[in-house]
C-alpha cells in the first residue's frame, strides 16, 4: 500500500470518527479526544482519593474520563472552554450513559482554567486535578497548579510524553529543567504509563504520557520562594553555562562566586541544592547592604 493511499484512508477514518463523535475535536483548542475506554478507566484509577473528596477535570471533551470519575466517591467538576463540549455534558451525556447513577455533586463549568479563580468553587477546601490536557496549555496548567498548591494535594493526567517525562525527570539529564525543579519542589512526581497516538481522535503525532503528582508532606521551602523561582528560571535560561555565569544578574559577591556550587551547571543540582543556593544568594544580598 502506498503512503499517499494510506494517508487518504487515515483522513477518511478520522472524518468518520469525528462525524460519530458527540463533540467535534477543534485544532485551535489542541483537542485530541481519548477513545479507548480501558485507558480512560486507567487514568481515573490514578487518583488515590487521599486527602480530598473533590476533583476538577480539565478538558473533559466527550466525557470518556468523566464517567469513570463519576463512579468514584468524589464530587466531580468538569471544566472546558469548548461550548460544544459543555452543551453535550449538560444535556445528552447522561442519556448516552444510563449506567451512571446521578451524581448530585457533578457540575459542568464553561471556563478557562488558566484564568479561573478556583476559590470560587472550592473556597479553601482541598481538591485534586486530572484530565487529558490540551497539549498547547499543559505546562501552563502545571504552573497554575503550583500557584494553588496549598489546595491541591494530588494531580494526575495526560500530557505529551516528552512533557510528562520532563516533569518527572531527575538531576543529571538533559531534559531536567525549570518544570522538573519547580514541580518537584512541592510534589513527588511519578511517570505512570505511555499512551500511543492510535487511541485518540484525531491521533496526535507523538506519544502521550500519564503522570501523578502527590504533594509532599512538608511542601514549604526553607528559603525565599519567590527568589527560589527566580534563581531556577535564570539558571536554566542559560543551562549550558555554569551557575557562576548564568546567575550574574544577581550581582553576586566575589567571595560567594568562589563557592564550589557555582562551578556546576543547573541540571546537576537537586531541588535541595537549589534551595541551598537560594539561601546563599539571599544571605549574600543582605551582607552587601
ChimeraX attribute file (.defattr): number of C-alpha atoms within 10 A of each C-alpha:
attribute: neighborCount
match mode: 1-to-1
recipient: residues
	/A:1	5
	/A:2	6
	/A:3	8
	/A:4	9
	/A:5	10
	/A:6	11
	/A:7	11
	/A:8	11
	/A:9	12
	/A:10	14
	/A:11	13
	/A:12	12
	/A:13	14
	/A:14	16
	/A:15	15
	/A:16	11
	/A:17	15
	/A:18	16
	/A:19	11
	/A:20	10
	/A:21	14
	/A:22	18
	/A:23	20
	/A:24	21
	/A:25	20
	/A:26	12
	/A:27	10
	/A:28	7
	/A:29	14
	/A:30	15
	/A:31	23
	/A:32	22
	/A:33	27
	/A:34	23
	/A:35	18
	/A:36	14
	/A:37	13
	/A:38	10
	/A:39	16
	/A:40	20
	/A:41	16
	/A:42	14
	/A:43	24
	/A:44	22
	/A:45	14
	/A:46	17
	/A:47	21
	/A:48	14
	/A:49	17
	/A:50	10
	/A:51	12
	/A:52	17
	/A:53	15
	/A:54	20
	/A:55	26
	/A:56	25
	/A:57	25
	/A:58	24
	/A:59	26
	/A:60	27
	/A:61	29
	/A:62	22
	/A:63	24
	/A:64	19
	/A:65	26
	/A:66	26
	/A:67	21
	/A:68	17
	/A:69	25
	/A:70	21
	/A:71	15
	/A:72	15
	/A:73	11
	/A:74	18
	/A:75	18
	/A:76	25
	/A:77	21
	/A:78	23
	/A:79	22
	/A:80	19
	/A:81	17
	/A:82	20
	/A:83	14
	/A:84	16
	/A:85	23
	/A:86	24
	/A:87	14
	/A:88	17
	/A:89	23
	/A:90	13
	/A:91	10
	/A:92	11
	/A:93	20
	/A:94	16
	/A:95	10
	/A:96	11
	/A:97	11
	/A:98	9
	/A:99	10
	/A:100	14
	/A:101	11
	/A:102	11
	/A:103	14
	/A:104	9
	/A:105	11
	/A:106	17
	/A:107	14
	/A:108	18
	/A:109	19
	/A:110	14
	/A:111	16
	/A:112	14
	/A:113	20
	/A:114	14
	/A:115	8
	/A:116	11
	/A:117	12
	/A:118	15
	/A:119	11
	/A:120	8
	/A:121	10
	/A:122	14
	/A:123	10
	/A:124	11
	/A:125	13
	/A:126	17
	/A:127	23
	/A:128	26
	/A:129	21
	/A:130	26
	/A:131	25
	/A:132	27
	/A:133	22
	/A:134	20
	/A:135	18
	/A:136	14
	/A:137	14
	/A:138	19
	/A:139	17
	/A:140	13
	/A:141	17
	/A:142	17
	/A:143	15
	/A:144	15
	/A:145	21
	/A:146	18
	/A:147	11
	/A:148	14
	/A:149	18
	/A:150	16
	/A:151	20
	/A:152	21
	/A:153	23
	/A:154	27
	/A:155	25
	/A:156	26
	/A:157	23
	/A:158	24
	/A:159	25
	/A:160	23
	/A:161	20
	/A:162	13
	/A:163	20
	/A:164	27
	/A:165	23
	/A:166	20
	/A:167	26
	/A:168	23
	/A:169	21
	/A:170	21
	/A:171	16
	/A:172	14
	/A:173	11
	/A:174	12
	/A:175	18
	/A:176	22
	/A:177	23
	/A:178	21
	/A:179	21
	/A:180	23
	/A:181	27
	/A:182	20
	/A:183	21
	/A:184	22
	/A:185	22
	/A:186	22
	/A:187	23
	/A:188	15
	/A:189	24
	/A:190	17
	/A:191	18
	/A:192	17
	/A:193	15
	/A:194	17
	/A:195	18
	/A:196	14
	/A:197	16
	/A:198	15
	/A:199	16
	/A:200	16
	/A:201	21
	/A:202	24
	/A:203	17
	/A:204	18
	/A:205	10
	/A:206	13
	/A:207	15
	/A:208	21
	/A:209	21
	/A:210	24
	/A:211	23
	/A:212	24
	/A:213	24
	/A:214	20
	/A:215	22
	/A:216	15
	/A:217	10
	/A:218	8
	/A:219	13
	/A:220	12
	/A:221	13
	/A:222	12
	/A:223	16
	/A:224	13
	/A:225	13
	/A:226	9
	/A:227	15
	/A:228	24
	/A:229	17
	/A:230	13
	/A:231	23
	/A:232	22
	/A:233	19
	/A:234	19
	/A:235	25
	/A:236	20
	/A:237	14
	/A:238	15
	/A:239	16
	/A:240	14
	/A:241	16
	/A:242	18
	/A:243	23
	/A:244	19
	/A:245	15
	/A:246	20
	/A:247	23
	/A:248	13
	/A:249	9
	/A:250	14
	/A:251	12
	/A:252	17
	/A:253	14
	/A:254	8
	/A:255	8
	/A:256	15
	/A:257	18
	/A:258	11
	/A:259	12
	/A:260	10
	/A:261	19
	/A:262	17
	/A:263	14
	/A:264	14
	/A:265	20
	/A:266	31
	/A:267	22
	/A:268	15
	/A:269	18
	/A:270	18
	/A:271	20
	/A:272	13
	/A:273	13
	/A:274	23
	/A:275	23
	/A:276	16
	/A:277	21
	/A:278	23
	/A:279	17
	/A:280	15
	/A:281	22
	/A:282	17
	/A:283	12
	/A:284	17
	/A:285	14
	/A:286	8
	/A:287	9
	/A:288	9
	/A:289	5
